[in-house]
Amino acid sequence: MAHGDITHIDIPVTDFAKASKFYGDLFGWNIAEIPGFEGYPMWQAPNQVSGGGLAPRGEGFTQPRSYVEVDSIDEVLAKAEANGARVTMPKGEISPTSWWAAFEDPDGNHIGLYEGTTATD
């Protein structure tokens, strides 16, 4: 994916099994835990392109969050802050070749960032 593409959507849930059945039945999503990401079932849409995860609902994470692929999380966070955003999750490692972060835009929307490589790159 290219800089600016939405690459992933996390949906906050309280019961993984119930949410997996709900979304699988409703949309035909394939939902499974991937080795190395236990406790974080990932979903893939029938188009085999769209996807995301079912993440634990918690304080500060109560609505779905889209992740935008970027060339540099550090540069995008700096630019976002300079334009009135607030970092809500600093850059963190997903794997040795991928990272994530999140910010709140001036209107209160929570946006995730993704930098790195995926299995399909």
C-alpha angles and dihedrals in degrees: 000000000000134000107287098024118128102241107172142012123205118203116200113229138171098207117038096194094048093045092047091054092044096051094036092053095040101047105013091246118167104230123187143142113253120215109266092026100069113163091030110084111200124212131209124194121230089258087068089227108075117069149135143153144280103237131187112272111235146145107311093016109075102122132051114277124209119211120216120205113235136180092230126014090193093056095044093048091050091049092045092051091047087056096050104275125134122221108235098175120024121220111293134178121256094174135340088278103036139057140181139201138164139214140185114235122221089269093054098257116144114225127183126213128211127193126177144042131314132199090267096052 
